[in-house]
Amino acid sequence: MSDNLIDVLVEIPKGSNNKYEYDKEKDKFRLDRVMYSPVYYPADYVYLEEHLLKEYEHFFSVYKNLEKKINIIGWAGIEEALQVIEESKAAYQKNDK
């Protein structure tokens, strides 16, 4: 094995917006959060003691600007959910030409 290899922990895969964390108590990785914005990580986001900040500087300076706050005002029943699904299917079929 090469002496130039290093161990890293990939917390967010390149092109993803899923953030994974290692749970020491359960000895497992779990999905910690999803970044809800149109910006995706430009490279694997890894835990590594030394890295080049300039590689990620722009991304970390703008990604939170694109996130919006939402308020959940309640849940509807199954009838409403099925209606929304049917309306979505109809809209898709209408525009799928």
C-alpha positions in Angstrom: 0.0 0.0 0.0 1.2 3.5 -0.8 2.7 5.7 1.9 0.7 8.6 0.3 -2.7 7.3 1.3 -4.7 8.9 4.1 -7.9 8.0 5.9 -10.8 10.3 5.6 -14.4 10.3 6.7 -16.8 11.3 3.9 -19.6 13.2 5.6 -21.3 14.5 2.4 -20.6 12.8 -1.0 -19.8 15.0 -4.0 -22.9 16.3 -5.7 -25.1 15.5 -2.7 -27.0 17.6 -0.3 -27.3 14.9 2.4 -25.1 15.3 5.5 -24.2 12.1 7.3 -22.8 11.9 10.8 -21.1 9.1 12.7 -23.0 8.1 15.8 -20.4 6.8 18.3 -23.0 5.3 20.6 -24.6 3.1 17.9 -21.3 2.7 15.9 -23.2 3.6 12.7 -23.5 6.4 10.2 -26.9 8.2 10.0 -28.4 10.9 7.9 -28.1 14.0 10.0 -29.8 16.6 7.8 -30.6 17.5 4.2 -29.5 20.9 2.8 -32.6 22.2 1.1 -31.1 24.6 -1.5 -30.1 24.3 -5.2 -26.4 24.2 -4.2 -24.7 20.8 -4.0 -21.4 20.1 -2.5 -18.7 20.5 -5.2 -16.5 17.7 -3.8 -16.6 15.0 -1.2 -17.0 16.8 2.2 -14.7 14.9 4.4 -13.4 15.0 8.0 -9.7 15.7 7.5 -7.5 17.7 9.8 -5.7 19.5 7.1 -7.3 20.7 3.9 -7.2 23.6 1.5 -9.8 26.1 2.5 -9.7 27.9 -0.8 -11.2 24.8 -2.5 -14.4 25.3 -0.5 -14.3 29.0 0.3 -16.9 30.2 -2.2 -19.3 27.4 -1.5 -19.4 28.0 2.2 -19.7 31.8 1.7 -23.0 31.4 -0.2 -24.8 28.2 0.5 -26.9 29.4 3.5 -28.0 32.5 1.6 -30.1 30.2 -0.7 -31.9 28.4 2.1 -35.4 29.6 2.9 -37.4 29.3 6.1 -40.7 27.4 6.0 -43.6 27.0 8.4 -45.6 23.9 8.6 -49.2 24.8 9.5 -50.6 21.3 9.8 -51.3 18.0 8.1 -54.1 17.1 5.9 -55.8 13.7 5.6 -55.4 10.9 3.0 -58.1 12.3 0.8 -56.3 15.6 0.4 -53.0 13.7 -0.2 -54.5 11.5 -2.9 -56.1 14.6 -4.6 -52.7 16.4 -4.7 -51.1 13.3 -6.2 -53.8 13.0 -8.9 -53.6 16.7 -9.7 -49.8 16.4 -10.0 -50.1 13.4 -12.3 -52.6 15.2 -14.5 -50.4 18.3 -14.7 -47.4 16.2 -15.6 -49.3 14.4 -18.4 -50.7 17.7 -19.7 -47.2 19.1 -20.0 -45.4 15.9 -21.1 -45.6 16.4 -24.9 
